[in-house]
Amino acid sequence: MSEHKIFRINIVTPDGLVYDHRSTLVVVRAIGGEIGFEADHEPTLVSLQIAPVKIYRVNGQIQYVAVNGGFLEMDDNVATIVANTAERPSDIDVGRAQTAEERAREQIKKAKQDHDKAALRRATVALNRAINRISTVSLKNH
């Protein structure tokens, strides 16, 4: 039997529940940096960056989910991530993500030339989301 205590992790989006499993540790990239949560963690609410979430499953597997911002609430041994979008690696279309990355890089270049700060912010977020999706797929094999 494992010495690690177990808690539940849920990831939800406006489209519904994306992930629901038991875990011994979840690591997220919060606005202030990377942070891990284990069972019996004090109640916490943190804003998340666009980054893969690393989940240590009870069976020893490590799983990743591409989460595009949002927040994590830890309370009563349940970690709930609420995000606009979240995808498991098996649901990510890498070709589509690569096309989105190329398009975002072009939009960034154009926004810089046009000195369009709003377009630059939007394109930068799109680029970060595409890179997040691509990197999450590559992480699933490690």
ZIHUJO-V904563 format. One record per backbone hydrogen bond with DSSP energy under -1.0 kcal/mol. NH is the residue of the N-H (numbers start at 0). CO is the residue of the C=O. If there is no record, write none. Layout:
# ZIHUJO-V904563
nh->NH co->CO
nh->NH co->CO
This chain:
# ZIHUJO-V904563
nh->6 co->22
nh->7 co->76
nh->8 co->20
nh->9 co->78
nh->10 co->18
nh->11 co->80
nh->12 co->15
nh->15 co->12
nh->17 co->10
nh->18 co->10
nh->20 co->8
nh->22 co->6
nh->23 co->55
nh->25 co->36
nh->26 co->53
nh->27 co->34
nh->29 co->32
nh->30 co->46
nh->32 co->29
nh->34 co->27
nh->36 co->25
nh->40 co->37
nh->43 co->73
nh->45 co->71
nh->47 co->69
nh->48 co->28
nh->50 co->66
nh->52 co->64
nh->53 co->26
nh->54 co->62
nh->55 co->24
nh->56 co->60
nh->59 co->56
nh->62 co->54
nh->64 co->52
nh->65 co->86
nh->66 co->50
nh->67 co->84
nh->68 co->66
nh->70 co->81
nh->71 co->45
nh->72 co->79
nh->73 co->43
nh->74 co->77
nh->78 co->7
nh->79 co->72
nh->80 co->9
nh->81 co->70
nh->82 co->11
nh->86 co->65
nh->90 co->87
nh->91 co->88
nh->96 co->92
nh->97 co->93
nh->98 co->94
nh->99 co->95
nh->100 co->96
nh->101 co->97
nh->102 co->98
nh->103 co->99
nh->104 co->100
nh->105 co->101
nh->106 co->102
nh->107 co->103
nh->108 co->104
nh->109 co->105
nh->110 co->106
nh->111 co->107
nh->112 co->108
nh->113 co->109
nh->115 co->110
nh->119 co->115
nh->120 co->116
nh->121 co->117
nh->122 co->118
nh->123 co->119
nh->124 co->120
nh->125 co->121
nh->126 co->122
nh->127 co->123
nh->128 co->124
nh->129 co->125
nh->130 co->126
nh->131 co->127
nh->132 co->128
nh->133 co->129
nh->134 co->130
nh->135 co->131
nh->136 co->132
nh->137 co->133
nh->138 co->134
nh->139 co->135
nh->141 co->138
